[in-house]
Amino acid sequence: MLAPFALVVSGFATTVLGHGMVTTFKTDGVQHQGFVLDYYYAKRNGQSVPNIAAWYAENLDSGFVAPNNYGKADINCHINATPGTLSANVTAGGTVEFQWPATWPHPHGPILTYVAKCSGECSKADKSQLRWVKIEAVGINYSTQKWASQTLIDQKGKWTTKVPSSLASGNYVFRHEIIALHGAGSLNGAQNYPQCFNIRVTGSGTANPSGTLGTALYKNTDPGIHLNPYTTITNYVMPGPALWSG
């Protein structure tokens, strides 16, 4: 067991600094453990960490990757991320449900999901070589001015993504991300919260779309990254490459 002091520190950090994590996720209704900060502290204290499909990451500050770090490997799957040791399973056309903290604090910002096919087992994936295909991008409802992040809050942290039915079977890393824009009026004020998961897709799909390296996904001057979110928005330019039509 961790020493009592370590447990206190771990619990404090998880509560205060760990709000940018997917704590659990479901594939076709089957629940899986997400990465939580307790695993970081266990590893640091020489304790065992469970085998999970979620990627390890060191979300130790306020939990985000800043725009001035878009050219670094951390933008792929978060700070110092390493692959999960297992893979979950989902059918093409099925769903992945991500559970963020129920008290997500940032109502301004889009939610995006990407996939990158692994050349072998995703547990051995090199994040710097993964090529991301955007399969979901939800921004703002122009009529209500309600952001995807507010919808997440209304759903108590739950977000469901549909896997394209045409996606070829194989091993993928799913990259699920919130971009919080409450500080985006300042250059480098946006906050990216990428989370990654090893998921094996099954089915009869045959599409193998080409993707984009993580370090080429965004620029800090992109109009969907650097903007004033506290005004009426009538034309939000979604960050990143085009949404895959598949």
Accessible surface in RSA format (square Angstrom, percent):
REM  Atomic radii and reference values for relative SASA: ProtOr
REM  Chains: A
REM  Algorithm: Lee & Richards
REM  Probe-radius: 1.40
REM  Slices: 20
REM RES _ NUM      All-atoms   Total-Side   Main-Chain    Non-polar    All polar
REM                ABS   REL    ABS   REL    ABS   REL    ABS   REL    ABS   REL
RES MET A   1   200.58 103.9 139.34  92.2  61.24 145.8 107.74  91.6  92.84 123.0
RES LEU A   2    22.49  12.5  13.65   9.8   8.83  22.2  15.24  10.7   7.24  19.5
RES ALA A   3    59.06  54.3  47.83  73.8  11.22  25.5  54.48  76.7   4.57  12.1
RES PRO A   4   108.13  78.8 105.67  96.3   2.46   9.0 107.68  88.9   0.45   2.8
RES PHE A   5   157.17  78.6 150.34  93.1   6.83  17.8 154.52  93.7   2.65   7.6
RES ALA A   6    14.86  13.7  11.22  17.3   3.64   8.3  14.58  20.5   0.29   0.8
RES LEU A   7    85.13  47.4  77.64  55.5   7.48  18.8  77.89  54.7   7.23  19.5
RES VAL A   8   104.52  68.8  96.11  87.0   8.41  20.3 102.64  89.2   1.88   5.1
RES VAL A   9    53.17  35.0  50.99  46.2   2.18   5.2  53.17  46.2   0.00   0.0
RES SER A  10     2.68   2.3   2.68   3.6   0.00   0.0   1.64   3.5   1.03   1.4
RES GLY A  11    34.77  42.9   0.00   N/A  34.77  42.9  33.27  91.3   1.50   3.4
RES PHE A  12   129.27  64.7 120.73  74.8   8.54  22.2 126.65  76.8   2.62   7.5
RES ALA A  13     4.76   4.4   4.76   7.3   0.00   0.0   4.76   6.7   0.00   0.0
RES THR A  14    44.99  32.0  38.92  39.5   6.07  14.5  38.92  52.3   6.07   9.2
RES THR A  15   112.24  79.8  86.56  87.7  25.68  61.2  67.35  90.5  44.89  67.9
RES VAL A  16    74.51  49.0  56.67  51.3  17.83  43.0  61.49  53.4  13.02  35.3
RES LEU A  17    59.25  33.0  59.10  42.3   0.15   0.4  59.25  41.6   0.00   0.0
RES GLY A  18     6.46   8.0   0.00   N/A   6.46   8.0   0.08   0.2   6.38  14.3
RES HIS A  19    38.65  21.1  35.49  24.7   3.16   8.1  33.74  34.8   4.91   5.7
RES GLY A  20     0.20   0.2   0.00   N/A   0.20   0.2   0.00   0.0   0.20   0.4
RES MET A  21     3.98   2.1   3.98   2.6   0.00   0.0   1.66   1.4   2.32   3.1
RES VAL A  22     0.60   0.4   0.02   0.0   0.58   1.4   0.02   0.0   0.58   1.6
RES THR A  23    44.89  31.9  44.89  45.5   0.00   0.0  35.80  48.1   9.09  13.7
RES THR A  24    32.22  22.9  32.22  32.7   0.00   0.0  23.61  31.7   8.60  13.0
RES PHE A  25     1.00   0.5   0.00   0.0   1.00   2.6   1.00   0.6   0.00   0.0
RES LYS A  26    68.08  33.2  67.66  41.5   0.42   1.0  17.00  15.3  51.08  54.4
RES THR A  27     1.71   1.2   1.01   1.0   0.70   1.7   0.00   0.0   1.71   2.6
RES ASP A  28    62.71  43.9  34.92  34.8  27.79  65.7  31.72  74.6  31.00  30.9
RES GLY A  29    57.82  71.3   0.00   N/A  57.82  71.3  31.09  85.3  26.74  59.9
RES VAL A  30    91.62  60.3  87.69  79.4   3.93   9.5  91.62  79.6   0.00   0.0
RES GLN A  31   108.80  60.8  84.28  61.6  24.52  58.4  25.22  53.7  83.59  63.4
RES HIS A  32    43.55  23.8  36.25  25.2   7.31  18.7  26.91  27.7  16.64  19.4
RES GLN A  33    69.91  39.1  59.83  43.7  10.08  24.0  21.99  46.8  47.92  36.3
RES GLY A  34     0.00   0.0   0.00   N/A   0.00   0.0   0.00   0.0   0.00   0.0
RES PHE A  35    10.36   5.2   9.17   5.7   1.19   3.1   9.17   5.6   1.19   3.4
RES VAL A  36    24.67  16.2  24.67  22.3   0.00   0.0  24.67  21.4   0.00   0.0
RES LEU A  37     0.25   0.1   0.25   0.2   0.00   0.0   0.25   0.2   0.00   0.0
RES ASP A  38    62.59  43.8  61.35  61.1   1.24   2.9  19.35  45.6  43.24  43.1
RES TYR A  39    33.47  15.6  33.47  19.0   0.00   0.0  19.86  14.9  13.61  16.8
RES TYR A  40    21.79  10.2  21.79  12.4   0.00   0.0   4.48   3.4  17.31  21.3
RES TYR A  41    38.49  18.0  38.49  21.9   0.00   0.0  22.77  17.1  15.72  19.4
RES ALA A  42    14.33  13.2  14.33  22.1   0.00   0.0  14.33  20.2   0.00   0.0
RES LYS A  43   111.95  54.6  98.77  60.6  13.18  31.4  64.03  57.6  47.91  51.0
RES ARG A  44   155.56  65.3 120.55  61.5  35.01  83.4  38.23  52.2 117.34  71.1
RES ASN A  45    66.67  46.0  43.52  42.1  23.15  55.7  12.57  30.3  54.09  52.3
RES GLY A  46    70.91  87.4   0.00   N/A  70.91  87.4  37.56 103.1  33.35  74.7
RES GLN A  47    72.21  40.4  60.47  44.2  11.74  28.0  12.73  27.1  59.49  45.1
RES SER A  48   108.53  91.7  81.08 108.2  27.45  63.2  54.27 115.6  54.26  76.0
RES VAL A  49    51.11  33.6  27.97  25.3  23.15  55.8  28.49  24.8  22.62  61.4
RES PRO A  50    66.65  48.6  48.11  43.9  18.54  67.4  60.21  49.7   6.44  40.1
RES ASN A  51    99.20  68.4  82.32  79.5  16.88  40.6   7.76  18.7  91.44  88.4
RES ILE A  52    19.27  11.0  16.26  12.1   3.01   7.3  18.91  13.6   0.36   1.0
RES ALA A  53     6.46   5.9   3.53   5.4   2.94   6.7   3.53   5.0   2.94   7.8
RES ALA A  54     3.02   2.8   1.84   2.8   1.19   2.7   1.84   2.6   1.19   3.1
RES TRP A  55     8.12   3.3   1.69   0.8   6.42  15.1   1.69   0.9   6.42  10.4
RES TYR A  56    27.77  13.0  26.51  15.1   1.26   3.3  22.65  17.0   5.12   6.3
RES ALA A  57     3.32   3.1   3.32   5.1   0.00   0.0   3.32   4.7   0.00   0.0
RES GLU A  58    24.97  14.3  23.35  17.7   1.61   3.8   1.02   2.0  23.95  19.6
RES ASN A  59     0.83   0.6   0.83   0.8   0.00   0.0   0.23   0.5   0.60   0.6
RES LEU A  60    57.07  31.8  46.19  33.0  10.88  27.3  47.00  33.0  10.07  27.1
RES ASP A  61    76.55  53.6  65.71  65.4  10.84  25.6  45.44 106.9  31.11  31.0
RES SER A  62    47.50  40.1  45.07  60.2   2.43   5.6  36.14  77.0  11.36  15.9
RES GLY A  63     0.03   0.0   0.00   N/A   0.03   0.0   0.03   0.1   0.00   0.0
RES PHE A  64    44.20  22.1  39.66  24.6   4.54  11.8  39.66  24.0   4.54  13.0
RES VAL A  65     3.61   2.4   1.25   1.1   2.36   5.7   3.61   3.1   0.00   0.0
RES ALA A  66    20.64  19.0  19.16  29.6   1.49   3.4  19.16  27.0   1.49   3.9
RES PRO A  67     3.65   2.7   0.08   0.1   3.57  13.0   0.08   0.1   3.57  22.2
RES ASN A  68    97.00  66.9  68.34  66.0  28.66  69.0  21.54  51.8  75.46  72.9
RES ASN A  69    43.51  30.0  43.41  42.0   0.10   0.2   2.59   6.2  40.92  39.6
RES TYR A  70     8.84   4.1   7.92   4.5   0.92   2.4   7.92   6.0   0.92   1.1
RES GLY A  71    60.32  74.4   0.00   N/A  60.32  74.4  30.05  82.5  30.27  67.8
RES LYS A  72   124.64  60.8 120.00  73.6   4.63  11.0  77.82  70.0  46.82  49.9
RES ALA A  73    37.13  34.1  30.77  47.5   6.36  14.5  30.79  43.4   6.34  16.8
RES ASP A  74    35.00  24.5  34.55  34.4   0.45   1.1   2.20   5.2  32.81  32.7
RES ILE A  75     0.18   0.1   0.18   0.1   0.00   0.0   0.18   0.1   0.00   0.0
RES ASN A  76     2.02   1.4   2.02   2.0   0.00   0.0   0.00   0.0   2.02   2.0
RES CYS A  77     1.50   1.1   0.00   0.0   1.50   3.5   0.00   0.0   1.50   1.6
RES HIS A  78     0.00   0.0   0.00   0.0   0.00   0.0   0.00   0.0   0.00   0.0
RES ILE A  79    38.98  22.2  38.98  29.0   0.00   0.0  38.98  28.1   0.00   0.0
RES ASN A  80    77.95  53.8  71.62  69.2   6.33  15.3  15.40  37.1  62.55  60.5
RES ALA A  81     2.08   1.9   0.01   0.0   2.07   4.7   0.01   0.0   2.07   5.5
RES THR A  82    62.23  44.3  62.02  62.9   0.21   0.5  55.95  75.2   6.28   9.5
RES PRO A  83    35.02  25.5  22.05  20.1  12.97  47.1  22.05  18.2  12.97  80.6
RES GLY A  84     3.74   4.6   0.00   N/A   3.74   4.6   3.65  10.0   0.09   0.2
RES THR A  85    82.78  58.9  63.70  64.6  19.07  45.5  63.59  85.4  19.19  29.0
RES LEU A  86    91.90  51.2  86.45  61.8   5.46  13.7  91.83  64.5   0.08   0.2
RES SER A  87    29.70  25.1   5.61   7.5  24.09  55.5   2.00   4.3  27.71  38.8
RES ALA A  88     4.31   4.0   0.03   0.0   4.28   9.7   4.31   6.1   0.00   0.0
RES ASN A  89    80.81  55.7  72.85  70.4   7.96  19.2  26.02  62.6  54.80  53.0
RES VAL A  90     2.30   1.5   0.00   0.0   2.30   5.5   2.15   1.9   0.15   0.4
RES THR A  91    67.73  48.2  67.73  68.7   0.00   0.0  56.04  75.3  11.69  17.7
RES ALA A  92    20.48  18.8   1.69   2.6  18.79  42.7   1.69   2.4  18.79  49.8
RES GLY A  93    26.42  32.6   0.00   N/A  26.42  32.6   9.62  26.4  16.80  37.6
RES GLY A  94    10.92  13.5   0.00   N/A  10.92  13.5  10.77  29.5   0.16   0.3
RES THR A  95    54.14  38.5  53.72  54.5   0.42   1.0  33.95  45.6  20.19  30.5
RES VAL A  96     0.00   0.0   0.00   0.0   0.00   0.0   0.00   0.0   0.00   0.0
RES GLU A  97    37.19  21.4  36.37  27.5   0.82   2.0   4.87   9.4  32.32  26.4
RES PHE A  98     0.00   0.0   0.00   0.0   0.00   0.0   0.00   0.0   0.00   0.0
RES GLN A  99    47.91  26.8  47.91  35.0   0.00   0.0  24.69  52.6  23.22  17.6
RES TRP A 100     0.76   0.3   0.00   0.0   0.76   1.8   0.00   0.0   0.76   1.2
RES PRO A 101    28.12  20.5  20.15  18.4   7.97  29.0  28.12  23.2   0.00   0.0
RES ALA A 102    58.78  54.0  42.11  65.0  16.67  37.9  42.11  59.3  16.67  44.2
RES THR A 103   118.89  84.6 101.32 102.7  17.56  41.9  81.82 109.9  37.06  56.0
RES TRP A 104     5.72   2.3   0.04   0.0   5.68  13.3   0.09   0.0   5.63   9.1
RES PRO A 105    68.98  50.3  40.76  37.2  28.22 102.6  49.97  41.3  19.01 118.1
RES HIS A 106    25.39  13.9  25.19  17.5   0.20   0.5  19.68  20.3   5.71   6.6
RES PRO A 107    43.87  32.0  42.57  38.8   1.30   4.7  42.57  35.1   1.30   8.0
RES HIS A 108    41.00  22.4  41.00  28.5   0.00   0.0  20.96  21.6  20.04  23.3
RES GLY A 109     0.00   0.0   0.00   N/A   0.00   0.0   0.00   0.0   0.00   0.0
RES PRO A 110     0.00   0.0   0.00   0.0   0.00   0.0   0.00   0.0   0.00   0.0
RES ILE A 111     0.00   0.0   0.00   0.0   0.00   0.0   0.00   0.0   0.00   0.0
RES LEU A 112     0.00   0.0   0.00   0.0   0.00   0.0   0.00   0.0   0.00   0.0
RES THR A 113     0.00   0.0   0.00   0.0   0.00   0.0   0.00   0.0   0.00   0.0
RES TYR A 114     0.00   0.0   0.00   0.0   0.00   0.0   0.00   0.0   0.00   0.0
RES VAL A 115     1.38   0.9   1.38   1.2   0.00   0.0   1.38   1.2   0.00   0.0
RES ALA A 116     0.67   0.6   0.00   0.0   0.67   1.5   0.67   0.9   0.00   0.0
RES LYS A 117    92.29  45.0  67.98  41.7  24.31  57.9  50.37  45.3  41.92  44.6
RES CYS A 118    14.00  10.6   1.75   2.0  12.25  28.8   4.22  10.7   9.79  10.6
RES SER A 119   134.43 113.6  82.43 110.0  52.00 119.8  58.81 125.2  75.63 105.9
RES GLY A 120    38.96  48.0   0.00   N/A  38.96  48.0  36.14  99.2   2.82   6.3
RES GLU A 121    88.19  50.6  79.80  60.4   8.39  20.0  36.19  70.0  52.00  42.5
RES CYS A 122     0.57   0.4   0.34   0.4   0.23   0.5   0.00   0.0   0.57   0.6
RES SER A 123    42.24  35.7  24.46  32.6  17.78  41.0  12.16  25.9  30.08  42.1
RES LYS A 124   172.45  84.1 141.35  86.7  31.10  74.1  97.93  88.1  74.52  79.4
RES ALA A 125    18.44  17.0   0.51   0.8  17.93  40.8   8.89  12.5   9.55  25.3
RES ASP A 126    78.24  54.8  65.88  65.6  12.35  29.2  34.03  80.1  44.20  44.1
RES LYS A 127    42.32  20.6  39.68  24.3   2.64   6.3  28.50  25.7  13.82  14.7
RES SER A 128    54.09  45.7  41.08  54.8  13.01  30.0  35.64  75.9  18.46  25.9
RES GLN A 129   123.50  69.1 109.23  79.8  14.27  34.0  36.93  78.6  86.57  65.7
RES LEU A 130    10.05   5.6   8.26   5.9   1.79   4.5   9.98   7.0   0.08   0.2
RES ARG A 131   128.74  54.1 122.09  62.2   6.65  15.8  39.01  53.3  89.72  54.4
RES TRP A 132     1.29   0.5   0.00   0.0   1.29   3.0   0.00   0.0   1.29   2.1
RES VAL A 133    11.87   7.8   9.06   8.2   2.80   6.8  11.87  10.3   0.00   0.0
RES LYS A 134     5.64   2.8   4.04   2.5   1.60   3.8   0.12   0.1   5.52   5.9
RES ILE A 135    20.36  11.6   0.00   0.0  20.36  49.1   1.01   0.7  19.35  52.5
RES GLU A 136    25.33  14.5  22.18  16.8   3.14   7.5  14.80  28.6  10.53   8.6
RES ALA A 137    27.05  24.9   4.96   7.7  22.09  50.2   4.96   7.0  22.09  58.5
RES VAL A 138    62.15  40.9  59.54  53.9   2.61   6.3  62.15  54.0   0.00   0.0
RES GLY A 139    11.89  14.7   0.00   N/A  11.89  14.7   3.04   8.3   8.85  19.8
RES ILE A 140    21.87  12.4   2.08   1.6  19.78  47.7   4.34   3.1  17.52  47.5
RES ASN A 141    76.54  52.8  65.51  63.3  11.04  26.6  20.66  49.7  55.88  54.0
RES TYR A 142   106.73  49.8  90.02  51.2  16.71  43.5  76.41  57.4  30.32  37.4
RES SER A 143   108.96  92.1  68.27  91.1  40.69  93.7  38.41  81.8  70.55  98.8
RES THR A 144    90.20  64.2  60.03  60.9  30.16  71.9  66.18  88.9  24.01  36.3
RES GLN A 145    58.74  32.8  43.07  31.5  15.67  37.3  39.28  83.6  19.46  14.8
RES LYS A 146    82.68  40.3  73.30  45.0   9.38  22.3  39.51  35.6  43.17  46.0
RES TRP A 147     7.37   3.0   6.14   3.0   1.23   2.9   4.14   2.2   3.22   5.2
RES ALA A 148     2.71   2.5   0.00   0.0   2.71   6.2   2.10   3.0   0.62   1.6
RES SER A 149     0.08   0.1   0.08   0.1   0.00   0.0   0.00   0.0   0.08   0.1
RES GLN A 150    53.88  30.1  53.88  39.4   0.00   0.0  18.89  40.2  34.99  26.5
RES THR A 151    38.54  27.4  38.54  39.1   0.00   0.0  25.30  34.0  13.25  20.0
RES LEU A 152     0.00   0.0   0.00   0.0   0.00   0.0   0.00   0.0   0.00   0.0
RES ILE A 153    45.74  26.0  39.41  29.4   6.32  15.2  39.44  28.4   6.30  17.1
RES ASP A 154    78.38  54.9  45.81  45.6  32.57  77.0  29.96  70.5  48.41  48.3
RES GLN A 155    76.85  43.0  61.98  45.3  14.87  35.4  31.61  67.3  45.24  34.3
RES LYS A 156   148.37  72.4 145.69  89.4   2.68   6.4  93.64  84.3  54.73  58.3
RES GLY A 157     0.00   0.0   0.00   N/A   0.00   0.0   0.00   0.0   0.00   0.0
RES LYS A 158    85.69  41.8  85.69  52.6   0.00   0.0  31.11  28.0  54.58  58.1
RES TRP A 159    18.99   7.6  18.87   9.1   0.12   0.3  18.99  10.1   0.00   0.0
RES THR A 160    68.86  49.0  47.53  48.2  21.33  50.8  37.62  50.5  31.25  47.2
RES THR A 161     0.64   0.5   0.50   0.5   0.14   0.3   0.64   0.9   0.00   0.0
RES LYS A 162   137.13  66.9 123.64  75.9  13.49  32.1  66.12  59.5  71.00  75.6
RES VAL A 163     0.00   0.0   0.00   0.0   0.00   0.0   0.00   0.0   0.00   0.0
RES PRO A 164    18.08  13.2   9.03   8.2   9.05  32.9  18.08  14.9   0.00   0.0
RES SER A 165    75.66  63.9  63.24  84.4  12.42  28.6  28.83  61.4  46.83  65.6
RES SER A 166    42.65  36.0  37.30  49.8   5.35  12.3  42.11  89.7   0.54   0.8
RES LEU A 167     0.51   0.3   0.24   0.2   0.26   0.7   0.24   0.2   0.26   0.7
RES ALA A 168     7.97   7.3   7.97  12.3   0.00   0.0   7.97  11.2   0.00   0.0
RES SER A 169    54.89  46.4  46.03  61.4   8.86  20.4  11.61  24.7  43.28  60.6
RES GLY A 170    21.71  26.8   0.00   N/A  21.71  26.8  20.64  56.6   1.07   2.4
RES ASN A 171    26.91  18.6  24.25  23.4   2.66   6.4   1.60   3.9  25.31  24.5
RES TYR A 172     5.66   2.6   5.51   3.1   0.15   0.4   5.03   3.8   0.63   0.8
RES VAL A 173     0.00   0.0   0.00   0.0   0.00   0.0   0.00   0.0   0.00   0.0
RES PHE A 174     0.05   0.0   0.05   0.0   0.00   0.0   0.05   0.0   0.00   0.0
RES ARG A 175     0.00   0.0   0.00   0.0   0.00   0.0   0.00   0.0   0.00   0.0
RES HIS A 176     0.00   0.0   0.00   0.0   0.00   0.0   0.00   0.0   0.00   0.0
RES GLU A 177     0.00   0.0   0.00   0.0   0.00   0.0   0.00   0.0   0.00   0.0
RES ILE A 178     0.00   0.0   0.00   0.0   0.00   0.0   0.00   0.0   0.00   0.0
RES ILE A 179     0.00   0.0   0.00   0.0   0.00   0.0   0.00   0.0   0.00   0.0
RES ALA A 180     0.13   0.1   0.00   0.0   0.13   0.3   0.07   0.1   0.06   0.2
RES LEU A 181     0.00   0.0   0.00   0.0   0.00   0.0   0.00   0.0   0.00   0.0
RES HIS A 182    55.31  30.2  44.73  31.1  10.58  27.1  37.01  38.1  18.30  21.3
RES GLY A 183    28.06  34.6   0.00   N/A  28.06  34.6  25.54  70.1   2.52   5.6
RES ALA A 184     0.03   0.0   0.00   0.0   0.03   0.1   0.03   0.0   0.00   0.0
RES GLY A 185    48.97  60.4   0.00   N/A  48.97  60.4  23.58  64.7  25.40  56.9
RES SER A 186    74.73  63.1  67.49  90.1   7.24  16.7  33.07  70.4  41.66  58.4
RES LEU A 187    89.33  49.7  69.08  49.4  20.25  50.9  69.08  48.5  20.25  54.5
RES ASN A 188    53.71  37.0  37.62  36.4  16.09  38.7  11.85  28.5  41.86  40.5
RES GLY A 189    19.83  24.5   0.00   N/A  19.83  24.5  14.30  39.3   5.53  12.4
RES ALA A 190     0.79   0.7   0.00   0.0   0.79   1.8   0.00   0.0   0.79   2.1
RES GLN A 191    27.93  15.6  27.93  20.4   0.00   0.0   0.88   1.9  27.06  20.5
RES ASN A 192     0.00   0.0   0.00   0.0   0.00   0.0   0.00   0.0   0.00   0.0
RES TYR A 193     0.52   0.2   0.52   0.3   0.00   0.0   0.00   0.0   0.52   0.6
RES PRO A 194     0.00   0.0   0.00   0.0   0.00   0.0   0.00   0.0   0.00   0.0
RES GLN A 195    14.37   8.0  13.45   9.8   0.92   2.2   2.45   5.2  11.93   9.0
RES CYS A 196     3.91   3.0   0.00   0.0   3.91   9.2   0.00   0.0   3.91   4.2
RES PHE A 197     2.39   1.2   2.39   1.5   0.00   0.0   2.39   1.5   0.00   0.0
RES ASN A 198     0.02   0.0   0.02   0.0   0.00   0.0   0.00   0.0   0.02   0.0
RES ILE A 199     0.73   0.4   0.00   0.0   0.73   1.8   0.47   0.3   0.25   0.7
RES ARG A 200    79.20  33.3  79.19  40.4   0.01   0.0  32.35  44.2  46.85  28.4
RES VAL A 201     1.00   0.7   0.00   0.0   1.00   2.4   0.00   0.0   1.00   2.7
RES THR A 202    56.61  40.3  56.16  56.9   0.45   1.1  48.41  65.0   8.20  12.4
RES GLY A 203    50.58  62.4   0.00   N/A  50.58  62.4  28.06  77.0  22.52  50.4
RES SER A 204   111.47  94.2  83.36 111.3  28.11  64.8  54.30 115.6  57.18  80.1
RES GLY A 205    14.77  18.2   0.00   N/A  14.77  18.2   6.26  17.2   8.51  19.1
RES THR A 206   117.68  83.7  98.29  99.6  19.39  46.2  68.44  91.9  49.24  74.4
RES ALA A 207    28.40  26.1  19.69  30.4   8.71  19.8  28.24  39.8   0.16   0.4
RES ASN A 208    95.26  65.7  62.68  60.6  32.58  78.4  33.81  81.4  61.45  59.4
RES PRO A 209    38.33  27.9   9.83   9.0  28.50 103.6  21.73  17.9  16.60 103.1
RES SER A 210   109.80  92.8  79.96 106.7  29.84  68.7  51.59 109.9  58.21  81.6
RES GLY A 211    19.33  23.8   0.00   N/A  19.33  23.8   3.82  10.5  15.51  34.7
RES THR A 212    34.82  24.8  32.66  33.1   2.15   5.1  18.20  24.4  16.62  25.1
RES LEU A 213    53.76  29.9  52.74  37.7   1.02   2.6  52.74  37.0   1.02   2.7
RES GLY A 214     2.97   3.7   0.00   N/A   2.97   3.7   0.00   0.0   2.97   6.6
RES THR A 215    60.51  43.0  44.78  45.4  15.73  37.5  25.66  34.5  34.85  52.7
RES ALA A 216    68.07  62.6  40.20  62.0  27.86  63.4  48.08  67.7  19.99  52.9
RES LEU A 217     7.28   4.1   0.03   0.0   7.25  18.2   0.03   0.0   7.25  19.5
RES TYR A 218     9.43   4.4   0.13   0.1   9.29  24.2   2.84   2.1   6.59   8.1
RES LYS A 219   135.62  66.2 132.10  81.1   3.52   8.4  92.04  82.8  43.58  46.4
RES ASN A 220    39.92  27.5  37.00  35.8   2.92   7.0   2.66   6.4  37.26  36.0
RES THR A 221    85.78  61.0  68.52  69.5  17.26  41.1  52.77  70.9  33.01  49.9
RES ASP A 222    21.85  15.3  20.56  20.5   1.29   3.1   7.41  17.4  14.44  14.4
RES PRO A 223    81.63  59.5  70.06  63.9  11.56  42.0  75.45  62.3   6.18  38.4
RES GLY A 224     0.45   0.6   0.00   N/A   0.45   0.6   0.00   0.0   0.45   1.0
RES ILE A 225     2.18   1.2   1.16   0.9   1.02   2.5   1.16   0.8   1.02   2.8
RES HIS A 226    71.30  39.0  56.56  39.3  14.74  37.7  37.41  38.6  33.89  39.4
RES LEU A 227    31.90  17.8  21.95  15.7   9.96  25.0  31.90  22.4   0.00   0.0
RES ASN A 228    80.22  55.3  71.65  69.2   8.57  20.6  28.14  67.7  52.08  50.3
RES PRO A 229     8.02   5.8   1.09   1.0   6.94  25.2   1.09   0.9   6.94  43.1
RES TYR A 230   136.30  63.6 101.38  57.7  34.91  90.8  93.65  70.4  42.65  52.6
RES THR A 231    75.54  53.7  58.82  59.6  16.72  39.9  38.99  52.4  36.55  55.2
RES THR A 232   102.21  72.7  80.15  81.3  22.06  52.6  46.08  61.9  56.13  84.8
RES ILE A 233    13.94   7.9  10.87   8.1   3.08   7.4  13.86  10.0   0.09   0.2
RES THR A 234   105.43  75.0  87.10  88.3  18.33  43.7  57.43  77.1  48.00  72.6
RES ASN A 235   116.53  80.4  97.59  94.3  18.94  45.6  25.15  60.5  91.38  88.3
RES TYR A 236    19.90   9.3   3.69   2.1  16.21  42.2   5.58   4.2  14.32  17.6
RES VAL A 237    72.94  48.0  67.59  61.2   5.35  12.9  71.42  62.1   1.52   4.1
RES MET A 238    50.75  26.3  36.29  24.0  14.46  34.4  36.29  30.9  14.46  19.2
RES PRO A 239     3.26   2.4   0.00   0.0   3.26  11.9   3.26   2.7   0.00   0.0
RES GLY A 240    26.33  32.5   0.00   N/A  26.33  32.5   3.31   9.1  23.02  51.6
RES PRO A 241    39.07  28.5  24.22  22.1  14.85  54.0  37.64  31.1   1.43   8.9
RES ALA A 242    92.45  85.0  64.00  98.8  28.45  64.7  75.46 106.3  16.99  45.0
RES LEU A 243    93.50  52.1  72.78  52.1  20.72  52.1  72.78  51.1  20.72  55.8
RES TRP A 244    50.51  20.3  34.80  16.8  15.71  36.9  26.00  13.9  24.52  39.8
RES SER A 245   120.10 101.5  76.65 102.3  43.45 100.1  55.88 119.0  64.22  90.0
RES GLY A 246    42.42  52.3   0.00   N/A  42.42  52.3  25.69  70.5  16.74  37.5
END  Absolute sums over single chains surface
CHAIN  1 A    10703.0       8231.4       2471.6       6196.8       4506.2
END  Absolute sums over all chains
TOTAL         10703.0       8231.4       2471.6       6196.8       4506.2
